[in-house]
């Protein structure tokens, strides 16, 4: 693949995958296309002499084929060498591809993440959250910022500490199916951008297996010390979303169970900031003065919100854009 993917079987692709995923021959690195599986019925065909030849019923397995401009000799060489690829070689190819992706992430991670429709309104949210904390905390600016930084650090450790990262990855793998279902059934709201993002998502990722594998790589990458500033930005945006979403339901006098049931599905951009600011302040004030239960709710929300931001980023498309 153009973005450095896994060796995949033809049965895992649809007819247009070679266009949308940039499928390449692992031997000659030329583009290939998919020949779909087919059942050919018994029939007769004419030969060069004008006579008829009986053709038996046969099955054709799905396979990749080179384009006509590739010589017959090259095709034969590729077919022979592809059959001889060992599991060790497959592993080596996967390791090399992962290394290529990590190099691209080092200089493009935040740029890639911002293409996620879940982070469309992330710009400037850090300053807004700091101002809200200052007002809610009854502290001076230095102490308020220190408290927020401590909360962010605690959230980060709850996700990315080596002993917790495995659990977070398991949560991600469990969440993939529910998020995919959410994208397919999202009811829509006043925000056309968010609705469009969810609506178009099911058709935007063709290789689900590869997408989820890259997402797990991104989580590993985010857990490194060098990427902590970006990870902290994601956490701050999620804390703001938590406060806005909770305030939204408090305003409607919803029960906390309803808030948790609808967690991470509310588009906070439709939240009237000035009108509902007192509710947000109350949520943050309760959080600052709260105990383990309040912190646990924040940790749970932040984890799911960050994971969704990673999941709803079209990594294949972004890697392809970087390499062009």
C-alpha positions in Angstrom: 0.0 0.0 0.0 1.1 3.6 -0.6 0.9 4.4 3.1 2.9 1.4 4.1 0.4 -1.3 5.0 0.2 -5.0 5.7 0.3 -7.8 3.1 -3.4 -8.5 2.5 -5.4 -11.2 0.8 -7.5 -10.4 -2.3 -10.6 -11.7 -0.5 -10.4 -8.8 2.0 -10.7 -6.1 -0.7 -13.6 -4.7 -2.7 -13.3 -4.0 -6.5 -12.1 -0.4 -6.1 -9.6 -1.0 -3.3 -6.6 -0.6 -5.7 -7.8 3.0 -6.4 -8.7 4.0 -2.9 -6.0 2.2 -0.9 -3.2 2.4 -3.5 -2.5 -1.4 -3.5 0.9 -2.3 -4.8 2.7 -5.5 -5.8 5.1 -6.4 -2.9 7.7 -7.5 -5.4 7.9 -4.9 -8.2 6.0 -2.1 -6.3 3.7 -1.5 -9.3 0.0 -0.9 -8.8 -2.3 -3.9 -9.0 -6.0 -4.3 -9.4 -8.5 -6.9 -8.0 -10.0 -9.7 -10.0 -13.1 -10.8 -8.1 -14.0 -14.3 -7.4 -16.3 -15.9 -9.9 -18.0 -19.1 -10.8 -17.8 -19.9 -14.5 -20.4 -22.2 -15.9 -19.7 -24.8 -18.5 -19.9 -23.3 -22.0 -18.4 -23.6 -25.5 -16.2 -21.1 -27.2 -14.8 -20.8 -30.7 -11.1 -21.5 -31.4 -8.8 -19.9 -34.0 -9.8 -22.5 -36.6 -13.5 -21.6 -36.3 -14.4 -24.8 -34.4 -16.0 -25.1 -31.0 -14.3 -26.0 -27.8 -16.1 -27.2 -24.7 -15.1 -25.4 -21.5 -15.8 -27.1 -18.2 -17.4 -25.4 -15.2 -14.7 -23.8 -13.0 -14.1 -21.4 -10.1 -11.9 -18.4 -10.1 -10.5 -17.3 -6.8 -10.2 -13.6 -6.0 -6.7 -12.4 -6.9 -4.6 -9.4 -7.7 -3.4 -8.7 -11.3 -0.9 -6.4 -12.8 -2.0 -3.9 -15.4 -1.5 -4.7 -19.1 1.6 -2.4 -19.4 3.6 -4.8 -17.2 5.5 -7.4 -19.2 4.6 -11.1 -19.1 8.1 -12.0 -17.8 7.7 -9.5 -14.9 4.3 -10.8 -14.0 5.6 -14.4 -13.9 8.5 -13.3 -11.7 6.2 -11.5 -9.3 3.8 -14.4 -9.1 6.6 -16.8 -8.3 8.2 -14.6 -5.7 4.9 -13.7 -4.0 4.2 -17.4 -3.5 7.6 -17.8 -1.8 7.1 -15.0 0.7 7.7 -16.5 4.2 6.1 -15.5 7.5 9.5 -14.0 8.5 9.5 -11.9 5.4 5.9 -10.8 6.1 6.9 -9.7 9.6 9.9 -7.8 8.2 7.7 -6.0 5.7 5.2 -5.1 8.5 8.1 -3.8 10.7 9.5 -1.7 7.9 6.0 -0.2 7.1 5.4 0.6 10.7 8.8 2.5 10.8 7.7 4.5 7.8 4.5 5.5 9.4 6.2 6.5 12.7 8.5 8.8 10.8 5.5 10.5 9.2 3.8 10.8 12.6 6.7 12.5 14.1 6.2 15.6 12.0 2.6 15.4 11.1 0.6 13.9 14.0 -1.3 17.0 15.1 -2.0 18.0 11.5 -3.4 14.5 10.8 -5.5 14.4 14.0 -7.1 17.8 13.3 -8.7 16.3 10.2 -10.9 14.2 12.4 -14.4 15.7 12.5 -14.4 14.9 16.3 -11.6 17.6 16.6 -13.0 20.2 14.3 -13.5 22.7 17.1 -10.4 22.0 19.0 -8.5 25.1 18.0 -8.5 27.7 20.8 -10.2 25.4 23.3 -7.2 25.2 25.6 -7.4 29.0 26.4 -11.2 28.8 26.9 -10.7 25.9 29.4 -8.0 27.7 31.3 -10.3 30.8 31.6 -13.2 28.6 32.8 -11.0 26.9 35.4 -9.8 30.2 36.7 -13.4 31.4 37.2 -14.6 28.2 38.7 -11.7 27.6 41.1 -11.7 30.8 43.2 -7.9 30.5 42.9 -5.4 32.9 41.4 -4.2 32.3 37.9 -1.1 30.4 38.9 -2.8 28.0 41.3 -5.7 27.5 38.8 -3.4 26.6 36.0 -1.4 24.3 38.3 -4.6 22.4 39.3 -5.7 22.0 35.6 -2.2 20.8 34.7 -2.3 18.3 37.5 -5.7 17.1 36.3 -4.4 16.7 32.8 -1.3 14.8 34.0 -3.5 12.5 36.1 -5.8 11.8 33.1 -2.7 11.1 31.0 -1.3 8.7 33.5 -4.6 7.0 33.8 -4.4 6.2 30.1 -0.8 6.0 29.1 1.1 4.7 32.0 2.6 1.4 30.9 0.5 -0.6 33.3 -2.7 1.1 32.0 -2.0 1.3 28.3 -2.9 -2.3 27.8 -6.3 -1.7 29.4 -6.8 1.4 27.2 -6.0 -0.6 24.1 -8.5 -3.2 25.1 -11.1 -0.5 25.6 -10.3 0.8 22.1 -10.7 -2.6 20.5 -14.1 -3.0 22.3 -15.2 0.5 21.4 -14.5 0.1 17.6 -17.7 -1.8 16.9 -19.9 0.5 19.0 -18.3 3.6 17.4 -18.8 2.2 14.0 -22.4 1.5 14.8 -22.7 5.0 16.2 -21.5 6.4 12.9 -24.0 4.4 11.0 -27.0 5.3 13.2 -26.1 8.9 14.3 -29.4 10.8 14.3 -27.9 14.1 13.4 -28.4 17.5 15.0 -28.1 21.2 14.2 -24.5 20.9 13.3 -24.2 19.8 9.7 -20.5 19.2 9.9 -20.7 16.6 12.7 -23.7 14.9 11.1 -21.8 14.7 7.8 -18.7 13.3 9.5 -20.6 10.5 11.1 -22.7 9.8 8.0 -19.7 9.6 5.6 -17.5 7.6 8.0 -18.7 4.1 7.2 -17.7 4.5 3.6 -14.4 6.3 4.2 -12.3 3.4 5.6 -12.1 0.4 3.4 -9.4 -1.6 5.2 -10.9 -1.8 8.7 -8.2 -4.2 10.0 -5.4 -1.9 8.9 -7.1 1.2 10.2 -7.5 -0.2 13.7 -3.9 -1.5 13.7 -2.7 2.0 12.8 -4.9 3.5 15.6 -3.1 1.3 18.1 0.2 2.4 16.8 -0.9 6.0 17.2 -1.8 5.3 20.8 1.6 3.9 21.4 3.1 7.0 19.8 1.0 9.3 21.9 2.2 7.6 25.1 5.8 8.7 24.4 7.3 11.7 26.3 8.0 13.6 23.0 4.3 13.6 22.1 3.0 14.5 25.5 2.1 18.1 24.5 -0.2 16.8 21.7 -1.7 14.2 24.1 -2.3 17.0 26.7 -4.1 19.1 24.1 -6.4 16.2 23.4 -7.1 15.7 27.1 -7.9 19.4 27.6 -10.3 19.4 24.7 -11.9 16.3 26.2 -12.2 17.9 29.6 -14.0 20.9 28.0 -16.3 18.4 26.2 -17.0 16.7 29.5 -17.9 20.0 31.2 -20.0 21.2 28.3 -21.8 17.9 27.8 -22.5 17.5 31.5 -23.7 21.1 31.8 -26.0 20.6 28.8 -27.8 17.8 30.6 -27.8 19.6 33.9 -29.6 22.5 32.2 -32.2 20.0 31.0 -32.4 18.5 34.5 -31.4 15.1 33.1 -30.4 12.4 35.4 -26.7 11.5 35.7 -27.5 8.1 34.2 -28.8 9.8 31.0 -25.6 11.9 30.9 -23.4 8.9 31.0 -25.5 7.0 28.5 -25.1 9.8 25.9 -21.5 10.5 26.8 -19.2 11.4 23.9 -22.1 11.7 21.4 -23.0 15.4 22.0 -21.6 18.0 19.7 -20.5 20.7 22.1 -20.2 23.3 19.3 -24.0 23.6 19.4 -23.7 24.5 23.1 -24.5 28.2 23.6 -21.3 29.2 25.4 -22.4 32.5 26.9 -25.9 31.4 27.8 -24.8 28.1 29.4 -21.5 29.2 30.9 -22.9 29.2 34.5 -23.7 25.5 34.1 -20.2 24.8 32.9 -18.7 26.7 35.8 -20.8 24.6 38.2 -19.6 21.4 36.6 -16.0 22.4 36.9 -16.5 23.7 40.5 -18.0 20.4 41.5 -15.1 18.6 39.8 -12.5 20.7 41.7 -14.2 20.2 45.0 -15.2 16.6 44.3 -13.8 13.3 45.2 -12.9 10.0 43.5 -16.4 9.6 41.9 -16.2 12.8 40.0 -12.6 12.1 38.9 -13.6 8.6 37.8 -16.3 10.1 35.6 -13.8 12.5 34.0 -11.2 9.8 33.4 -13.8 7.6 31.8 -15.1 10.4 29.5 -11.6 11.7 28.6 -10.5 8.1 27.7 -13.4 7.5 25.3 -13.2 11.0 23.9 -9.5 10.7 23.1 -9.9 7.2 21.7 -12.8 8.5 19.4 -10.6 11.3 18.1 -8.0 8.7 17.1 -10.5 6.3 15.7 -12.3 8.9 13.6 -9.1 10.0 11.9 -8.7 8.6 8.4 -5.1 7.5 8.8 -4.8 5.9 5.4 -5.9 9.0 3.7 -3.6 11.2 5.8 -0.5 9.0 5.2 -1.3 9.0 1.5 -1.5 12.8 1.5 1.8 13.2 3.2 3.6 10.9 0.8 2.4 12.6 -2.3 
